[in-house]
Amino acid sequence: MTYLLDTNILTPLIKQDSRLLVRLDDVNYRREKLFISCITYFESKGGLLAINSQKKLAILDNLCKSNINILFLDRIEIINIASGIYANLRNKGTPIQFPDILIAATAIHHNLVLVSNDSDIAFPSKREVHFWRSPLTPLEKGGTGSPPL
């Protein structure tokens, strides 16, 4: 599988959350790929610069050099997908932040599994979202079964 990490997953990785570090090791072992949106990078880097956390900035830079690739909003298709998500949610009266919509649209465009802790993430189908803060499922351990919904 190939994953796009939401900001709320990257942040605990930067904080060296042991559960997520195990997930990162597992993904690396299986030679799967991890990505973040440039929006996630912006949110994370900006927050760390604002609090002048040099240690966490170094961890973020290391993650992006060794484990995680950054995807940019360089395709009009991503914006078109985001616009559709926004219109759909607006018509339903469901408020959601623009960064979440852009991150979800990036995952959809690149056919990536979105990894998030947001239960209200702007994804059309919850089957395309994994929640990594929970224990590994049998499927994620290499067995059979359904991914977490």
C-alpha positions, 0 to 999 in steps of 0.5 A, a space after each residue: 500500500 501507499 499512504 498519505 499521512 494527515 497532519 494529525 499523524 505527522 505531528 505525533 511522528 515528529 513527537 516520536 510517538 512509539 505507536 506510530 514509530 512502530 507503524 513507520 518501521 512496519 511500512 519501511 519493512 514492507 517497502 511501502 511508500 509514505 507521502 505527505 501533502 505540501 499542506 501537511 508540511 506547511 502546517 507542521 513546519 510553520 507550527 514548529 518554526 512558530 515555537 522555535 523547536 529546533 529538535 522537532 524541525 530536525 526530526 521533520 527534515 530527517 523524516 522528509 529526507 529518509 522516509 516521507 515524500 512531499 506531494 505538491 498541489 501541482 495538478 488542476 485535477 487535485 483542485 477540481 477534486 477538492 472543489 467537488 468535495 467542498 461543494 458536496 460538504 457545503 450542500 450538506 451543511 458540513 463545515 470542514 477546513 480547507 487544508 483537510 479538503 486539499 489533503 483528501 483531494 491529494 490522496 484521491 488524485 494519487 490513489 493513496 490510502 489516507 492515514 488520519 485521526 479525523 473521524 470527520 475527514 472529507 473523504 467520500 468513502 471511509 474505506 480509503 482512510 486508515 486510523 493508525 492510532 489504534 492497534 494493528 489489525 490482522 490485515 496490517 500485520 500481514 494476515 487477512 481481514 478488513 482494514 480499519 474503517 
